[in-house]
Amino acid sequence: MDLTDLFVSKDMVEVASGFEFTEGPVWHPDGYLLFSDIPANTIYRLQEGKEAVPWRRPSGHSNGLTFDRRGRLVACEHANRRVTCTEADGTLTALATHYRGKRLNSPNDVVVRSDGSIYFTDPPYGVEPDERELAFNGVYRISPDGSDLELLADDFERPNGLAFSPDESVLYIDDTWRRHIRAFAVAEDGRLSNGQVFAEMPSDMEGGPDGMKVDVKGNIYSTGPGGLWVYQPDGRLVGTIVGPELVANLAFGGPERRRLYLTARTSVYKLMTKIAGIPVF
């Protein structure tokens, strides 16, 4: 397998620009992309062929975004150090703010399992060192009913993007500082075990693993040094794509989920893929 088996073209096409630092893209089946501009404290809504418009401002300097199984937006809010969801009437509900009485660091990225449980990473990028209350950088799970916040892993340097395999038996998690992806077995109750390094990203180029998504065939697409890194389910590197700007995160979208949108510093780009991404809901 090589990149021509996965992409119609390796050229990133700009679809929007003029932002400060884009992150956290997620596609809604109604035909639009939401993404965060972290320094601008704004979530934007983008339909292709139109200008991006503010969807929420202020956003709590949101980073990672996704939708839950009810179609509610779930957001990792850096500045507010919490994970929230947007109800149908627009009301924000806090899903996670503290662990055992201590404030979270700055939730970064998020994914939802088919049972409704929410997994998120909590590195300290959005909090000053003297304001931290937790000494570790955790990976957490919010129970489907929202009543329980469970710490799943605390041995990451900088946990970041995360994504399930198509059958949800594996959860992949980026560790930005260590420049690798770890793979965990997912138990029926949602707990993680047997965390192993799935892929390393040795490179002299700028950047580290950040956002990540998986297609319906199980191929893993992760941002990394220089651009986009793509792996087969067995861990073999398919190849890398370097774009005009350093890519931070990505999301499959479009009517067939074969547009791969990439948030890259001041702009949003897209790549056309030959395999569909896993639907968010």
Residue pairs with C-beta under 8 A, 6 or more apart in sequence:
1 232
1 236
1 238
2 238
2 239
3 10
3 230
3 238
3 239
3 241
5 238
5 274
6 215
6 219
6 230
6 238
6 273
6 274
6 275
7 241
7 271
7 272
7 273
7 274
8 271
8 272
8 273
8 274
9 271
9 272
10 241
10 271
11 271
12 241
12 243
12 244
12 262
12 264
12 269
12 270
12 271
13 269
13 270
13 271
14 244
14 267
14 268
14 269
15 46
15 48
15 261
15 268
15 269
15 270
16 44
16 46
16 51
16 52
16 267
16 268
17 266
17 267
17 268
18 266
18 267
19 37
19 40
19 44
19 52
19 265
19 266
19 267
19 268
20 37
20 38
20 39
20 40
20 266
21 37
21 38
21 39
21 248
21 265
21 266
22 35
22 36
22 37
22 248
22 249
22 263
22 264
22 265
22 266
22 267
22 268
23 35
23 36
23 37
23 38
23 63
23 64
23 211
23 248
23 249
23 263
24 34
24 35
24 36
24 62
24 63
24 64
24 65
24 75
24 76
24 109
24 211
24 249
24 263
25 33
25 34
25 35
25 65
25 249
25 250
25 251
25 253
25 261
25 262
25 263
25 268
26 33
26 34
26 35
26 65
26 66
26 67
26 73
26 251
26 280
27 33
27 251
27 252
27 253
27 254
27 257
27 261
27 280
28 34
28 67
28 71
29 279
29 281
31 47
31 255
32 45
32 46
32 47
33 45
33 46
33 47
33 251
33 253
33 261
33 268
34 43
34 44
34 45
34 46
34 55
34 65
34 73
35 43
35 44
35 46
35 65
35 251
35 261
35 263
35 268
36 42
36 43
36 44
36 59
36 61
36 62
36 63
36 64
36 65
36 75
36 263
37 43
37 44
38 61
38 62
38 63
38 78
39 61
40 57
41 57
41 58
41 59
41 60
41 61
41 79
42 54
42 55
42 56
42 57
42 58
42 59
43 54
43 55
43 56
43 57
43 59
43 62
43 65
43 75
44 52
44 53
44 54
44 55
45 52
45 53
45 54
45 55
46 52
46 53
46 268
52 268
56 62
56 86
59 75
59 77
60 75
60 77
60 78
60 79
60 80
60 82
60 84
61 77
61 78
61 79
61 80
61 126
62 75
62 76
62 77
62 78
63 76
63 77
63 78
63 106
63 107
63 108
63 109
63 126
64 75
64 76
64 107
64 108
64 109
64 110
64 120
64 121
64 161
64 211
64 249
65 73
65 74
65 75
65 76
65 110
66 73
66 74
66 110
66 111
66 112
66 280
67 73
67 74
67 112
67 280
67 281
68 74
68 85
68 112
68 116
68 118
68 281
69 112
69 114
69 116
69 281
70 281
71 281
72 85
72 86
72 87
72 88
73 85
73 86
74 83
74 84
74 85
74 95
74 110
74 112
74 118
75 83
75 84
75 85
75 86
75 110
76 83
76 106
76 107
76 108
76 109
76 110
76 120
77 83
77 84
77 107
78 106
78 107
78 108
78 125
78 126
79 106
79 126
81 97
81 103
81 104
81 105
81 106
81 107
81 126
81 127
82 94
82 95
82 96
82 97
82 104
82 107
83 94
83 95
83 96
83 97
83 104
83 107
83 110
83 118
83 120
83 142
84 92
84 93
84 94
84 95
85 92
85 93
85 95
86 92
86 93
87 93
95 118
95 142
95 146
96 104
96 107
96 120
96 140
96 142
96 149
97 103
97 104
98 104
98 149
99 134
99 138
99 140
99 149
99 151
102 133
102 134
103 133
103 134
104 122
104 134
105 122
105 123
105 124
105 126
105 127
105 132
105 134
105 137
105 138
106 122
106 123
106 124
106 125
106 126
106 127
107 120
107 121
107 122
108 120
108 121
108 122
108 123
108 125
108 126
108 159
108 160
109 120
109 121
109 160
109 161
109 162
109 211
109 249
110 118
110 119
110 120
110 121
110 162
111 118
111 119
111 120
111 162
111 163
111 164
111 171
112 118
112 119
112 280
112 281
113 119
113 164
113 168
113 186
113 190
114 168
115 144
115 190
116 144
116 145
117 141
117 142
117 143
117 144
117 190
118 141
118 142
119 139
119 140
119 141
119 142
119 152
119 162
119 171
120 139
120 140
120 142
120 162
121 137
121 138
121 139
121 140
121 156
121 159
121 160
121 161
121 162
121 173
122 134
122 137
122 138
122 139
122 140
122 159
123 137
123 156
123 158
123 159
123 160
123 176
124 132
124 137
125 158
136 154
136 155
137 154
137 156
137 157
137 158
137 159
138 151
138 152
138 153
138 154
138 156
138 159
139 151
139 152
139 153
139 154
139 156
139 159
139 162
139 173
139 192
140 149
140 150
140 151
140 152
141 149
141 150
141 152
141 190
141 191
142 148
142 149
142 150
143 149
143 150
143 190
150 190
150 191
152 191
152 192
153 159
153 173
153 184
153 192
153 195
156 173
156 175
156 178
156 182
157 175
157 176
157 177
157 178
158 175
158 176
158 177
158 178
158 208
159 173
159 174
159 175
160 173
160 174
160 175
160 176
160 209
160 210
160 211
161 173
161 174
161 209
161 210
161 211
161 212
161 222
161 223
161 249
162 171
162 172
162 173
162 174
162 212
163 171
163 172
163 212
163 213
163 214
163 220
163 278
164 170
164 171
164 172
164 186
164 214
164 278
165 171
165 172
165 214
165 218
165 233
166 214
166 216
166 217
166 218
166 278
168 186
169 185
169 186
170 183
170 184
170 185
170 186
171 183
171 184
171 186
171 192
172 181
172 182
172 183
172 184
172 198
172 212
172 214
172 220
172 222
173 181
173 182
173 184
174 180
174 181
174 208
174 209
174 210
174 211
174 212
174 222
175 181
175 182
175 209
176 208
176 209
176 210
177 208
179 200
179 201
179 202
179 203
179 208
179 209
179 224
179 225
180 197
180 198
180 199
180 200
180 201
180 209
181 197
181 198
181 199
181 201
181 209
181 212
181 220
181 222
181 231
182 195
182 196
182 197
182 198
183 195
183 196
183 197
183 198
184 192
184 193
184 194
184 195
184 196
185 192
185 193
185 194
186 192
187 193
198 220
198 231
198 235
199 220
199 222
199 229
199 231
199 235
199 237
201 208
201 209
201 224
201 225
201 229
203 224
203 225
203 226
204 225
205 225
205 226
205 227
205 242
206 225
206 226
206 246
207 223
207 224
207 225
207 226
207 227
207 246
207 247
208 224
208 225
209 222
209 223
209 224
209 229
210 222
210 223
210 224
210 247
210 248
210 249
211 222
211 223
211 247
211 248
211 249
211 250
211 263
212 220
212 221
212 222
212 223
212 250
213 220
213 221
213 250
213 251
213 252
213 260
213 277
213 278
214 220
214 221
214 277
214 278
215 221
215 252
215 273
215 275
215 276
215 277
215 278
216 275
216 276
216 277
216 278
217 233
217 275
218 232
218 233
219 230
219 231
219 232
219 233
219 238
219 275
220 230
220 231
220 232
220 233
221 228
221 229
221 230
221 250
221 260
222 228
222 229
222 230
222 231
223 229
223 247
223 248
223 249
223 250
223 262
224 240
226 240
226 242
226 246
227 240
227 241
227 242
227 243
227 246
227 247
228 240
228 241
228 243
228 247
228 250
228 262
228 271
229 237
229 240
230 237
230 238
230 239
230 240
230 241
231 237
231 238
232 238
241 271
243 262
243 264
243 269
244 264
244 267
244 269
245 264
245 265
245 266
245 267
245 269
246 264
246 265
247 262
247 263
247 264
247 269
248 263
248 264
248 265
249 262
249 263
250 260
250 261
250 262
250 263
251 260
251 261
251 277
252 258
252 259
252 260
252 261
252 273
252 276
252 277
252 278
253 259
253 260
253 261
253 277
256 276
257 276
257 277
257 278
257 279
258 272
258 273
258 274
258 275
258 276
258 277
259 270
259 271
259 272
259 273
260 270
260 271
260 272
260 273
260 277
261 268
261 269
261 270
262 268
262 269
262 270
262 271
